């Protein structure tokens, strides 16, 4: 035995001598490591326990000695389930918990799966009268007839009705959430007089028997109600909604055989904050009318057979009341008053309102609807009626025959399809011919338009889909993207020439990118292509001379070599161009000066103009801008030959300016003066303060500004950058700006206070942190009554956050003072550093539990923001409210300002 043990002890040594590597040590499993949660403050731990279900909260007592007494001293979240076979055991346990618990209850939830009200009623009544439930904030009662592991028990409606005990209403002063649900209309709501629920925010009534008068009394007593669900009510024929705080409403009629006894009519008379309206039920069971909901952005699910005409006349009547002028609004309210007073003439008055005021609903962004069968005509009606739709969910049914198409093609301009619709989801998709050919059954002109929006390769591949798609690519307006590289220039150039010669339809867009600098090859090719008849009527032209290709070296070319002058044929496209982009990496492209200086350049339809890294004279640039009467977005980046430019445009909405990083700043753009831009909303800046000077004289709608350079003080901002945002009076503050991007070196709360004082209505703040230089002595003590921190600031993003003492102190300033903060992001430039341990350290150092806004969320990311550069594509995208928000970025070819 001793010999055998000795051999076993020698085995590892023998393996090492033989060169056998011992097995690697296993990685620690999830959950191992330091206990970071237990180190939190006791009050925080109690709050965590109070959010857990009852069983999980009780089990925390066995974790460690620190957790042993937390369950008894935490606000209790008590969930109870009563079943017929084990009623007595849980009821006695609940009574014991209610008697022994040391602190108040946060939430009480009771679910019973039986219909023996004789057993449930006394238990619930006795529990609700206990002093332990004083101050209860959440009450949830649910009578069910079906458990997940049992069969459904069919119960006649007339048997065993259950009336809620009056003790339920004793919690009305403290309740924030009240939910009463029943599977078979067995719960009867008590009849009360004046019921006041002063702080109730969420109310759910489902399958409850309640009278119409009692329901209206309950709703009238909820002065701060934010979300309401009314589902399968019995005893209520109609309900009217008048609430200045309601933001979400859900309505369902149910599937009763006697529809006259359930909820049939819902009228939203006045809900100024209503954003979400959820519907469920067949069209003939439930009628919903919306008279005033100016902020409604979600609607659904609209039932089958719901057409646009019915939507206008019976559903959404005057949702856009707040968008009319004062005179028109007074007419609307007068008409609504007459509608309520003269019931016999309501249909006539309603038609008058719709005919004169209601045509579209621009507020709705998300729509859910049912279609039976799937119909393109119905879809077109809805996207016209809701022109700003961004998301569309369609539940497909296949009952009935398809109707004959009503719309004639081409459809023309539809705002929703052109600018807004980003997501479409088809639910219950089975791949049937109606589903699969939902696109192929469209008119040929519509299919050609779809193909024209695809990149060149994808558009060409559609020829292999089916016989219907085979000839569409050749007859569709061409979207031609060409890339020329030094090693394969002849092949793509000949292919492009052949496509332009053979294509049957005109070209919609031409994009040429070349990565070499052989202008003697590029110049004749481009000149020959631009003179092709296929380019007559060209709408988009993109020219990019690039010296850096993905995955390849940066080609450094002397500025004086291989310069390239744009051919005059470019200006032959000016009558039809809507988008023009000319970009160059190394000042190789020269803008022609002969026709532009004479004032012969006119772009009557141009809306987007990008000029980057181009050699152009100041006179030519002003001549081009003067010839663009419809320009909406403009990018001027790294120009050579222009020292200053003045902007005067009645249509310009977005402007991007960059000076570049040249060694000789005297030859590049140094000064931009915005003299008159009444519609300018977004101003994008890039470059060091010493390189470019931007002055804004008149831009009353400016809501985005950035990135402001380092060292820019409030005094300099007020006297140099923004002189007179509003042309009527001198500057003191700028209330229009909602989003600000700036650089701070080093991070200073004093500078932040200066900017927030100057821009008091800021909602989003992006700060790029630098750590050069020493901190100055603090000038501000505490920002008492700072409007931005008190009322507006909702999002803060700290870019290049490293967790240093300066960073932490700067972040803590916003945590302690921003009272309506919703989200704060910490974006570090080193992705590997952003691991779980580092994040845990930052949570502890920042003391996130001690904050002014308790609902704020915090996010640490290592790959979201790398700098304060802005994508040129985001500048031109008029549909994005915050172009700097990288969470919305889906760019493939990234080119920064």
N, C-alpha and C positions, 0 to 999 in steps of 0.2 A: 504493500500500500504506500509506504514511504517512497519507494523507488518510483512508483507510478506518479505520485504527486510531484516529485522532483522533475520527472520528464515533462510534466505539464508546465511546470514553471520555466523549463528551459525552452519550450516551444517558441515563444515569441523571440527569444534571443537567437535561436537557431534560424528563424525566418529572416531576421535582420541580417545575419551573416550570409544567408543564401541570396540576399538581394531582394527579398519579397517586401513590398511596401505595405505597411499596416493600413487598415481601412481608415479613411478620413473621418474626422469627428463630425457627427451629424449636426446639422443646423438646428438651432433652438426652434421649437415649435411655436406656433402662434399663441400668444398669451403669456409666454415666458419673458423674463426681463424685469426691469424695475417697475414697481407699482406706482405709476404716476398719478392715477386717479385718487388713491387714498391720501395723497399729500395735499389735496385741495382743502379749502376751508370747509368747516362743518356745515355752514348754511348752504353752500353749494352742493354738498353731498346730500343733504336733506331734500333739496329741490330735485336732484337726480332721482332719488328714491320715490319721490311723490309722482314722478312721471311714469314710473314702471307699473305694469299690471300688478294686482294684489299678490299673486303667488310669487312672482319674481321679486317684488319688493320685500316680501317676508323672507325669501331665501338669502337675501344679502346679509342677514344676521349671522350666517355661518361663514362669511368670507374671512373675517379677522376680528380682533378685539375692537378695532376702530369702528367697524361697521355694526357692532353688536346691538347698540342702543339707538341706531339711526332710524330704524323702521318705526319704533314706537314714538319717536319724537318728530317725525316728518309728517307734513300734511298728507292725509291718507287718500289714496286712489283705490276705492273699494269697488270691485266688480263681483257680482253675485249671479250665479245661475241656479235656478230651481227646476228640478225635474220631478215627475210624479213618483219615481221609485226611491228618491233619496231626498225628499223634502225636509225631513226633520233634522238630518245631520248638518247641512249647510246653514239652515236657519238658526240653529243653536250656536254654531260657530260665529256667524255674523253678529248675533246678539252679544256674544262674549267679546268680540273685537271692538264693537261699538262702546261697550262698557269700560274696557281697559285702556283704550288708546289715550295717549296723553295730550295730543294737540287736535286742532280742528281738522275737519275733512275738506279736501279740495274737490273730490268728485265721487259721486255715488251712482253706480250703474246696476240695474236689476233686469235680468232676462229670465223669463220663465216659459217653458216649452209646453206647459199643460194649460187646460182651461178650467181648472178647479179654482174659481175665484174665491170660494169659501175658505180656502187655505191661504191664498196669496193676500187677500184683502186685509185681514187682521195683522199679518206679519208686516206688510208694508206700512200700514198705519202706525203700528207700534215703533218701527224703526225711525220713521220720519219725525216722530215727536220727541226723540231723544235729544238731550242738550248737545251731544257730540256732533250733531249735524248743523249746529248753529253756524251761520256764515258760509254755508255750502255754495260753491260757485258753479258746479256742473252737475246736472241731474239727467240721467238717461234711463228711460223705462221702455222695455220692448217685450211685448207678448207675441210669442212665435208659435206656430203649429208645425214646424218642421225643423229637425236637427239634421246635420250633415250625414249622420250615420243611421238615420231612421227614415221610415216611410212617412209620407205626408198624411196627416190626420185630417180628414174632411170634417168640418164642423158646421152645422147649420148656424146661420147668423142669429137666429132667435134665442139660442141657448146660452145660458150663463153670461149675461152681460156684466161688465165690470166697471163701476163708476170710480174714478180717481178720488181718493180721500181728500177732504179740504186741507189737510196738513201739507199737501204738495205746494200749495200757494203761499205757505208761510215763509218760503225762501225767496219770494219775489224781490226783496230789497237787495239781495246779494248775488242772485243768479246771473251768470254770464252766458251759459249755454244750457238750453232746455230742449230735450228730445223725447218725444212720446210717439212710439210706433207700435202698430198692431197689425197682425196678418189678416184678420178677418173682421174688422170693424167691431171688435168686442169691447174696446175701451171707450167710455163715455166721459167727455170732458166736463168738469163741474161747471154749473151755471153760476156765474159770479157777477157782481155789480161792477164797481170801479176797480179794475186790476191794474196796478202800476208796477212795471219791471224797469226800473230806472237805468240799470247798467247791462241789460240783456243784449247780447250781440248776435247770437245764433239761436234760431228757433226752427225746430223740425216737428211737424205734425203729419203723421202718416197712418192711414187706416183708422182714424179716430172719428167717433160720432160727436159732432159739435154743431151747435146752432149758429146761424149766420150772424146774429147779434152778438153772441159771445165771442166769435172769432174777430169781428171788427173791434170789439172792446179790448181784446188782448193786443191786437196790432196797434191800436191807438195808445196803449200804455207802454209801448216799447219805443222810447224816445231816441235810443242810440242803436237801433237794430241795423246790422250790416248784412246778414245773410238769412234768407227765409226759404223753407221748403214746405210746400203744401201738396200732399200726395194722397189720392184716394180718400178724400174726406167724404163723410156721409152727413147729410143734414144741411149742407151749404150749397146753394144753387149758384151763387155768384159772389165775387169778392172784389173790392176796389183797393188799390194800393196807392197810398199817399205817404211817402216817407222821404225826408230830406237826407237820410243817412244810408239807406239801403243800397248795397252794391252788388248783391247776387241774389237771384230769385229762381227757384225751381218749382215747376208746376206739373202735376200729373193727374189725369182724370181716372186712371185705373181701367179695369176691364169688366166692369159690372154689367149684369144683364139688364138692370133697370137704370139707364143713364140719367133719367130725370131726377133720381135721388142722390146723385153724386155731383161733384163740382163740374160745372159746365161753362161758366163765364168768368174770366179774369180780366180786369181793366186796370192797366197801369196808368193812372191819371197824372201823377206828378212824382217822378223819381229822378231828380237832377244828377244823382251820383251812380245810378244803376249802370253797371258795366257788363254783367253776365246774366243772360236769360236762358234757362234750361227748360225744355219742354219734352213731355212724353205722353203719348196717347194718340188715338185715332182722331182724324179731323172732325168727324161728326160727334165725337164725345166732348171735345174741349174747344172753346173759342177764346182766344187771347187777343186783346187789343192794347196797343201801346200808344198812348196819347202824347206823352212827353218823357223822353229818356235821351237827352242829348249826348250822353257818354257811352251809349250801348256799343260794345265792341265784340261781343260773343252772342250768337243766336243759334239755337238748335235744340232738339232735332225737329225740323219742319216735316210734317207728315207727307205721305204719298198723295199725289194729285193736287198738291198745293201749287198753284200757278201764280204768275206775277200779278195778274189782275186782282186775284183774291188777296194777295199779300198787301197790295196798295189800299184796297177798300175796307178790309176787315181786320188787318193785323197791325201794320206799322202805319199810323196815320200822320202824326206830326212829330216825329222824333227829332227833327232838325229845327225845332222852334227857336232855340237859342242862337242859331246861325243867321237869322234874319235881322233886318234893320229894326229900329225901334218902332217905326210906323207899322211894318209888317207884323211884328210881334203883337202889337196891340190888336190888330185885326184878328190874329189867331186866337188870342184869349177871348175876344168878343164872340167869335164863332163858337168856341168851345163852351162859353157860358150859355149861348142860345141852344146848343145841342143838349146840354143838361136840362134846360128849362122847357124846351119844346120837344117832347119825345116823339110826337107824330111826324115831325119834319126832320128827324135826325139823319135819315138816309140821304135826303136832298142836301142838307148842310154838309154832310160828310163828303159827298161827291164834289161839292164846291171847294172844300178845303184841299182835297187831293188834286183836283184839276189845277188850282191856282198856285199851290205851294209845294206839294209833294211830288217829286219825280224820282229821286234817288236817296239812299241812306249812306252817306259817306263815312259814318263812324264805325260800322261793323267791319272787323278785321278777320273774324273766324266764323264760318258758317257750317252747320251740320244739317244735312237734309236726306230724305229718302226719295228714291226714284223707282217707279214701276211702270213700264220698263225703263232702262237707261235711255235718256233722250238728250241729244245735243241741243235741241231747241230750248228745252227747259233750263239747261245749264247756262246757255247764253242769256236767257231772261234774268236769271239770278245774278250773274256777274255784271250785268248792266245795272240792275237795281241796287247792287252793293258794289260800287265801282272801286272801292279801296280794299277789297278782300285780299288777304295774304295767305290764308289757309282754308282749304275746302275739303270737307269729309262727306263722302257720298255712300250711303247704304244702298246696295243694288238689290232690287227685286226683279223678277222676270215674268210677273203676271201681266196679261194683256198684250195687245199687239202694238207695235211701234206706229206712231202717227206719221202722217206725211209731213215732210220738213216744211216749216213756215219761213225760215230765214233764207234769203238769197245771198249767194256768195259772189265776190269777196265780202267779208263782214265789215271792212273799214276799221276805223280806230275804235278799239274798246279799251278804256283806261285800265281796267282790272288786268286784262291779259297782257297789255303792253308794259305796265309799270310795277304792279303790285303782287300778283299771284305767285307765291314761292313754293307752296306745298299742296299737293293733291293726294288724298288717300281714298282708295276704292275698297269699301268693306263688303264682305260676302262675295268676293271676286272668285268665280269658278272656272274661268277660262272658256266659257261658252262663246259661240260666235258673236253674240251681242256684246260680250265683255271684251273679247280679243280684238274685234274690229271696231271698237269704240272710236279709235282714231282713224282707221282705214275707211270707215263709212262716211267720213267728213267729205265735204266738197273738195274737188281737185285744187281749187285756188287756195283753200285753207291748208291743204297738205303741202303745197308749194311754199307757202309762207313758213310753215314749220321747218321744212328742209332748209330754207334760206337763213334760218337762225342758227343752224348747226355749223360747227367747224367744217372745213373742207373735206377732211378724211371721213368724218362721220356722215356728212351729207352724201358722199359718194357711196358709202356702204349701205345706205338705205335701198339701193337698187337691187340688193339681194334678198330683201324681205319677202316680197311677193310680186306677182305680175302687176298688181295695181301700183306698186311703188317703182316699177322698173324704169319708167321714162320720166319720173318726177324730177330727178336731179338735173337733167339736161334742160328742163323747161322751167325750173325754179330760179328766182333771182339768186345770183351766185354770191356766196360768202367765201372769198378766196384769200387764204393765208399762205404766204410764201416765206421760206427761210433759205437764205443763200449762205453757204459756208465755203471756205477757201478750197477745200478738197473736193467738193462735189458741185461746183457752180454750174457747169454746162447742163447736167441732167435735169435739175428742177426747172431751170430757165426754159428749156425746150418743152417741158411738160406744161408749164404755165402758158407758153405761147400757143400750144395746141388746144388747151382748154378754152382760152379766150377766143380762138378762131372757131371752134366747134360748138360752143355753148349757144343754145337757142334763145336764152333770155338775157336781159341786161344784168350787169354785176351790181350787187347791192353794197358790198364792202370789199376793199382791197387792203391787205396788210402785208407789208414787205419788211422783213428783218434780215440784215446781213451782218455776220460776225467778223468778216474780213475788212480790209481797208483798201481794196483794189477798186478805186472809183472808176478807172478806165473800163472795167467790166460792168459795173453796176449802172453807170450813167446811160449808156445806149440801151440797155435792157429796159430800164424804167421809162425812158423817153418813148420807146417803141410800144410798151404796154399801155401807157397813158393815152396814146393816140389811137388805140383800138376802138372801133365802134361799140364793142361790148361794154365799155366803161361809160358810155353816155348815160347820164342820170345817176352816176355814182353818189351814194349817200354818205359813206364812211371811208376815209382814207387815213391809213396809219403807216408811217414811215419811221423805222428805228434802225439807226446804225449803232451796233452794240460791239463793244470790244471784249466782252466777257460772256462766255457761254457756260452753262451749268457743267461743273466737273472739269473745266479746262482752265488753263493759265490765263492771267490777265495780260492782254497784249498792249504794251505801252508803245504808243505811237507819238512822235513829235507833233506838236500842234500845227506846224507849218506844212507838214507833208500830207499828200494825198487829199487835199481839200476837195469838196464836192459841192457844186452849185445846183440847186434845184432847177429842173427844167421848166421853162415857161408854160409847158403843157399842164402843170399842176394847177395854174389859175384858170385853165379851161374848164375845170370841174366846179368852179365856185358857184354857179347858179343853183346847183342841186345838193351841194355838200351840207350835211347836218353835223358831222363829227370830223374834225381835222386834228391829227396828232403827228408832230414832227419832233423826234427825239434823237439825240446824238450823245455818245459818251465822251468824246474828246474834241469838241469844237471842229469837226471835220465838215459839217454841212453848213453852207453859206446860203442865206436867204436872198433871192434875187431882189434887186433894188430898182430896176428900171421902171416897172409898171406900178409898183406899190407907192413910190414917192409921188407919182403923178396923180394919185387918187383914183386910179382905174380899177382897183381891187374892190369887189363888192361880193359879200357872202350873205345873200338875203335870208337864207334859212339856217345858217350855222348856229348851233346851240352849244357845242363843246369845242374848245380850242386848247391844245397843249403845244407849247414851244419850249423845248428843253435842250440845253447844250448847243444852241444854234448861234452862228455869227450873223447878226442882224443889226442894221442901223436904227437909230432912234426914230428917224422920220418914217422909215418903212413900218416899224411896229405900230406907231400911232395911226398910220394910214390903214393898216390891216384892222385895227380895233375900231376905227371909225366906220369901216365898211361892214361891221357885224351888228345890225340893228336888233337881232333876236338872241344874242349871246346870253347863255345862262350860267356857264361855268368856264373858268379861265385858269390856266396854269402857266406861269412864267418862271422858269427854273434855269439857273446857271447861264444866263444870256451873256453874250460877248458883243460889245459895240453899243450897248444901251446903258447909259449912266442913270437915267431917271425916266419914269413913266407916270402919266396921269390917267386915272380911271374915271370916266364919266359914262355911265350906262344905266338906263332905266329898266333893264331886264336882268342884269347880272345878279345871280344868287349865291355863287361860290367863287372864291378867288384863292389860289395858291401861289405863294411867292417864295423863291429860294435864291440866295446869292451864290451858292456853291462854295468851294474851298480852294479858290485860286490863289497863287502866290502873289499875283499882281492885281489887287482889288480895284485899281483905277480903270481897268479895262472891262469890268463886269458890272452887273446891275447893283446900284448902291442906294437908290431912293425910289420909293413908290408912294404916290400921293393919291388917295381915294377921295376925289373932290365931291362927287355926287353919285351915290349908289343906293337909291331908296329901297331896293329889294334885297340887298346883300345880307345873307344870313350867316355864312361860314367864311372865316378868314384864316387860312392856314399859312404859317410862317415856318421857315427853316433856315438856319444859318446863325452864325455868331453875331452879336449885337453890333460889332464894329464893321461888319460887311454890308449889311443892308439896313436902311432906315425906312420904316413904314409909318405913314401918317394917315389917319382916318379923319376926314372933315365932316362927312355926313353919311351915316349908315344906320338909320333908326331901327332896323330890324335885326341887327347883328346879335346872334345868340351863341356862336361858337368862336373861340379865339385861342390860338396857340400854334406853335409852341413859343412862349415868351422866353427870351434868352436869359442867361445868367447875369446877375448884376443889375437887372432892370428894376428900379425902385418905383414906388407909387408916384413920386413927384415927376420922374421922367416919363412914366406912362401917361400921366395926365397932361403934361405940357408938350410932349413930342409925338407919342403914338396916337392917342385918342384926344383930339382937340375939341371937336364938337360932334359927338355921335348924333345928337338931336340939334338940328340947325337953328332952333328957336332961341335957346339959352346956352350960356357957357356950361362947361362940364363941372360936375361935382361928384356924381356917381353914375355908373352905367348899369341900369336895371334890366336891360334886355339880354345880357350875356348869361346863359345857363350852363355852358360847358367851357372850362378853362384848362389849358395845358401849359405848364411852365417848368422851368429848370431852377433849382435852388442849389447853391454851392457856398457854404455848407447848408444843410437843412435848418431853417430858422422859423420858429413860430411867429416872430415879429413880422417877417416878410409875408407869411401866410395871412396874418391878421390884416396887414395893409391891403393885400389883394382882395380879401373877402369883404373889407370895408368898401373898397372901390367897386366891387361887383357884388352887391348885397343879395342878389337873387340866384346865386350859383347853386346848381343842383348836382353837378359832377365836377370833380377836381382830379386831374392827373398831374403828378409831380415826379419829375426825373431828378433823382438825388445824386448830387456830387458831394465830395468830402474835402475839396481843396479849400485852403484858407482856414482861418480861425473864427470861432463864433464870437460875435460882438456881444456886448453887454445888453441884457434884455431891456427893452424900452416899455413893453406892456406888462402889466401885472396880471390882470384877468379880464377877458373880453365880456364884461357884463352887457347883456342886451344886444349882442351882435346878431343882426337879423339873419344873416346867412346861416349861422350855426343854430339859431333858435328855430327857424322855420323851413329852410330850403335844402340845405346840403344833405344829399341822400347817398352819394357814392364817392369814395376816395380811393384812388389807386396810386400806390407808391412804387415807382419803377426803379430798379437797381437797388432794392432794399437788401442790405447785408446783415442786419441785426446788430449793428454797432450801437454804442451808447447814444450817438447823435441821432441815429435812425429811430431808436426806441423812444427817446424823449420827444421827437417830432411826431411820431405816431400816437403817443399817449396824449398829446395835445388835442387831437381830433376825438380820441376815445372818450375823453373826459368832458368835452364841450359840445360835440355835435349831437343834438338832442333828437333829431329825426333821421339819423344815419341808418341806412338799410344794408349797405354792403361796403366792406373795406377789403381791398386786395393788396397783398404784399407780393410783388413780382421781383424775384431775384434773377440775375442774369446767369447764374451758375446752376444748371439743372441738377447736377449731382449733389449739390449742397442741400437741396430742398428734400431731405429725407425725413422720416418720421421722428427721429430723435431731435433733429434741428427744429422741426415744427413744434415739438413738445417744449423745447427750451424757449422758443419765442412766445408760446402761450403763457408760460410762467413769467417771463420777463416783462411782457406787455400787460400782464394782469387783466386779461380780457373780461373777467367777471366784473370788474369795476369800470363801468362805462355808463355814459349818459343815456344811450339808447339801448334798452334791453332787448329789442328785437333785431339788432344788427347781426349780420352774418360776416364771417371772416374767412378769407381764402388765401392760402399760400401756394404760389405757382412758380415753376421754374422755366416755363417755355411760352408764356403768353405775351410778354412785352420785352423787347430787347433794346429799345430806344424810344425816343419820341418822334421818330420818322412816321410820316403818313403816306399811305399808298395813293398814287395818283388816281387809280380806279375808284377809291372811296371818295375822293374829292368830287368826281363827276357823277357819282351815284346820288341823285336827288331824293331817292326813296329812303335813305338811311338818315335817321335823326341825329345819331352820334357816330360820325365816321371814324372816330378814334377807338371805338369799342372793338377790340380784337376778337372777342367771342363771336362776332357776326362775320368775320372775315372768311371768305371762301375763294380767295384769289389764287390763281395758278401761276401766272406770269407776274411776278411782283416787281414793280418799279416805283421807287420812292421819290418824293418831291425833292 
